[in-house]
Amino acid sequence: MGEVAVNGREPIMADDLLDDEVMVNGSASDSKENVEGLVNGAVELTERIKRRAKRPSKFVTSKELSRANSDSQVIAPLRALKNSRKSRSGFGRGLPKKGGAGGKGTWGALGSELAEEEVDGAIDPNDPNYDEANPEHRDFKLKVINLDRSDEELQKQISSLVAEYFDHGDTQEAYLSLDEAGLGRGPRAHLVLVAAVELAMEHKPSHREMTSVLLADLYGHLLFETHYAKGYDVLVKNLSELVLDTPEAPTILGNFIARSIADDCIPPKFLQSYKGKVDCEHAVVTLARSDSLLSMRHGLVRLDNVWGVGGGTRPVKYLVKKMALLLEEFLSSADIAEATRCLLELEVPHFHHELVRILSLFSF
């Protein structure tokens, strides 16, 4: 191997440079990096090369950094960092993006939108659920609500709730709706009965039956005896106006009063209190109708069917029997109008095929 003279010192062998320290400018070299190359068997030495230290990436975890430091001084780029789901903005808290449910075509973990904090402007001010953080910086208007509503407004709201009851038929739901609206409290609770009966007069007998059931179920919870007595008293006095829209109003109201007495909502002496005190002919018809229904034999039991026997809630065998009696009466009297009226009173249009079946059996 060739010899090399370093700053006038005695020559050293190139082999020794690879294993021992080399004196450069009077100081020992720190590593083998001072040896740059071989020229004709000799080593050319230059000044020490200053390399920039490789800093670990801030995206490298502590485990990866410790593993890299234990293996070598050079940190190789990890391919997993490219696919890391952690935030790269530098302003995060170190948590995974989208709660760890990020990726192509995803919106985040299920239910993560419920945990998001609301920021200013994130909600439309026109949204009914908009909550203004600083209302003093915005213009707003106060609307005065008059809690002392008139009787007409109360009856209109009650009628809408009773109409909903006609759709679902759940007396418990109707009671909760009336109670939440505050319509069964105070001195005007009798308007619940007035509005319900007036609405039932304009509907079918099946709806009148539902109204009677509702009034019976509300007793002791929302309405009491005084409310029933006052409500029926208001209806008796308004019969002259009710007959304009419903000509059968006196008879219908008489049925309602008799049914309430049978359901123990009002005592039988309620009718006795009107004797000799009524001048309206419509009121006389109403009281006479109620008295006749209560005076007949087993009247209280028969009042369960005061609104007829129709409706889809009746048993199938019961409806078949009624249709058979209807056809037998028609064959004996040949009165088509009466048979049609009886068929419509059953209120079972989905069961008219049974009429055809029974009629075909009679023809054989």
Helices and strands as residue ranges (DSSP letters): E 3-4, E 12-13, H 14-19, E 23-24, E 27-28, G 32-34, E 35-39, E 42-45, H 62-71, G 79-81, G 97-100, G 112-114, G 135-137, H 151-168, H 171-180, H 191-201, H 205-218, H 225-237, H 239-245, H 249-262, H 269-272, H 281-295, H 299-302, G 303-305, H 316-333, H 336-346, G 349-351, H 353-363
